[in-house]
Amino acid sequence: MIASQRTTIGLMLSGGLDSCILLGTLLAEGLAVQPFYVRSQLVWQAAEQPALERYLAAMAQPRLQPLVLLELPLADVYGQHWSTTGQATPDETTPDDAVYLPGRNPLLLIKAAVWCALHGVGQLAVGTLAGNPFSDATDAFFADFQAALNRALSAPLELVRPFSRFDKQHVMRLGRDAPLEHTFSCVSPVGMLHCGHCNKCCERKQAFSQAAIADATRYATAGSGGTNGQGAHSNGADLIRNRHSFS
């Protein structure tokens, strides 16, 4: 259950479609929203964070609180993983397992959860969807992790997943009128552009295509769907694959 109006709810924001659409949904319900972005220093952060800041500027209203940036560098944990090196990045041909980031959800949640407990925020929302294939996006994981947090924190915290029964098409329809051109979903950016060929770019193009929403994304690869750096336009592919949490 989502907190009542006049209550502040925390929200994990990655800059991707799902969490950004969830932001608009929570605001439309009359909630005050405290957004969090975790700076893990992975290869897409330099492009993703500015995109998120543009999205928040486009969504600005009194109930939207200033973005809280949390530092959690992961290179010392992930080592020579593709997410830290940018090498052998999963592309559109790879299976879901290829984009798995070990322990991603507990790593992202822990500092935001402590912040919420220290600042009197009783709920923390995440944008996980139905069909997410990873073990740290299941009902059991969130129930167990919430219980563990509440044994450690000074105030009770509820982890909420408003989109957990929705597929990607449903979520895209909810966000049809949002400034989705400011969202960012690429794991191999070219400067500030979506690369157009990585696993997440493929999912993004499919999401826009199946929801019949014009894709205003600028892709670096010509003919990759949406618009490239020269303004060309082409159609997306035809399957939607749910990827990892916080997209």
N, C-alpha and C positions, 0 to 999 in steps of 0.2 A: 504494500500500500504506500502510495506517495504521500509525503507530508502535506498537511493542510496549507491553505493559503496563509500568508503572513509568516510562513516559516522558510528559513533558508535551507536549501538542499545543495550539497556538494556535487560536482560533476567532473568526472575524468574526461578530459578533452585531448584528442590526439591531433585534431585538424582534419581528420578523415570524414567521410560522408555520414557514417552512423552516429558518431558522438556529436557532430555539429547539428545534425537534424534533431537529435534528442534535446540539445540545448533549446532550439526553437519550440519544441513540443512542451518542455517544462515551463518556459516563459509564457507560452500561450495558455497554460493552465493557471497562470497567476502566481507562480512560485518565484521567489527570489533565488537566484542561482549563483553559487560560488564556483567558478571554473578553476580547474587545476591542470597544469601542463608539466609533465615530468621530463626534464632535460637529461637524457641518458647518453648523449653524445654519440648516437648512432649515425650512420652516414646520411640519413635523410633529414636530420634535425635542422641543418642550416637553411633548408628550403621550407620545411614543414612549419617551424615556429613563426616565421613572418607571415605565412599564409593564414595560420590560425589567428594571428593578431589582426590581419585584415578582415577576417570573418567576424571577429568579435566587434570590430569597429562598425561593420555594416549592421550588426545586430544590436547595437548599443541602445539601452533603455535603462530607466532607474532601477529596475529589479535585477539587472545583470551587474554583478559585483566585479571589481577589478581582478584580472587574471593573477593567480598565484603560481609562481614558477618554483618548482622543486628540483633540486639537483640530485641526480642518482646516476653518475657515470658507470658504465658497465663493461668497459674494455678490460678491466682487471679480472672480470668474471668470465666474459665471453671469449676473451683471447682473440684468436685469428678467425673468428666467425665472419660470415659474409656481411652481417649487419654492422660490423666494426671496420672491415677492410674495404668493402665495396667490390670484392672479387667474387666471381661465380654467383652473382645474384640470381635468385630464382626468376625464370621468365615465364611467358604464357604457356609453355609446354610442361611446366613442372606440376606435380601433384600437391595437394594441400599440405602434406607433411613437410614440404620443402621450405615453407615460410614459418615453421614453428620456431618461436623464440623461447628457450627454456625458462620456465618460471616467470614468464612475462607478467601475468596478472598479479600474483602476489608482490612482485617487485614494484609494479606501478602503484598498487593500492596502499602499501604500508605507510609511506610518508604522508600521503593525503589523509589516511585514516587518523593518524596521530594528530595532524593539523586540525582536523574536524573535532576531535575530542578536546583539544586544548582551546578551541574557539566556540564551543557550544553548538556545533552543527551536528544534528542527530542522524542525518541520512547522507549516504554517498552513492551516487548513481553511476552506472557504467553502461556502455552502449552495446553489449553483447546481443547477438541475434540468435534465433532458432537455427539449428543445424550447424553451429560452430563445432568443429570436430575435435577440439583439444580438451584435455582432461581438466585444465584449470579454467574452463568456461562452463562447467556443468553445475546443475543445482546442488549436487553434493559438495563440490568444491566451495561454492559460495556460502553454503550453510556452515560447513566446517571452519572456513576461514573467518567468517563473522563471529562464530563462537570463540575462536581463539583470540581474535582481537578484543572481544568484550571481556576476556579474562585478563587482558593486559592493560586496557585503557582505563582512564579515570572516569569516563562517561560512556554510556551505551551508544553503539553505532549500528545502524541498519544499512546493509548493502542492498541496493535496489537495482533491478534490471528491467526497466519499463518495456524494452523491446525484446525480451527473451522468448516471446512466443511469436514473433514476427519474422517473416523472411525479408530478403533484401528489397524485393519489389514493393512490398507493403511500406517499408520504411521510406523508400524513395518517393512514393506517392505522398507520404506525410510531409516530405520536405520539398515538394514540387515548387513552392513559391519562395523558398529560402535562397539566399545568395550563394548557391552551391559552387559557382565559379571560383570562390575564394577557398574552398576546401582543398585538401592535399592528400593524395593516396599513393604516392610513389615511393619505392624502396631503392631506387637507383636514379635520383634526379640528375638532370643535366643543367647545372647552374640552378636557377629558380624554377625550371620547367619540369613537368612530368616527362619521364623518358619515353613513354609510349609503348614499351615492350616488356616491362617487368611483370611479374605475377600480379602485383597490386594494380598496375595500370590496366591490365587486361580485365580484372574484376570491375574496375571503375567504368570502363567503356561498356561492358556488358550491362552494368546496372542502369546506366542512362538509356541504353538502347532498349532494354526490355520494359523499362518504365515509360518509354516514349517521351522522354524529356530531352530537350536539346542539350548537347554536351558542349559547354563553352570552354572546356579545359584547353589549355595550350600545351600540346605535346611536342617534344623535340624531334621525334621521328616522323617524317613526312608520311602521310597516308595511314597513320596509326589509329585514326578515329578522333572525333572532336576536331580541334583546330591545331595545326602545327605552328611553328614559329613564323611561317609565311602566310598563315591564315587559311590553308586548305581545309576542306571538310570531307569526312568520309564516315561511313556507318560503323557502329560497333559490332562485336561478335554476338553470338546468340545464346550463350549459356551464362548463368550466374552461379558462381561458386562462393560460398561463405568462407571467409578467411579468418585470421586471428582476431582476438578481441581488440577493442579500442581503435577500430578502423574509422 
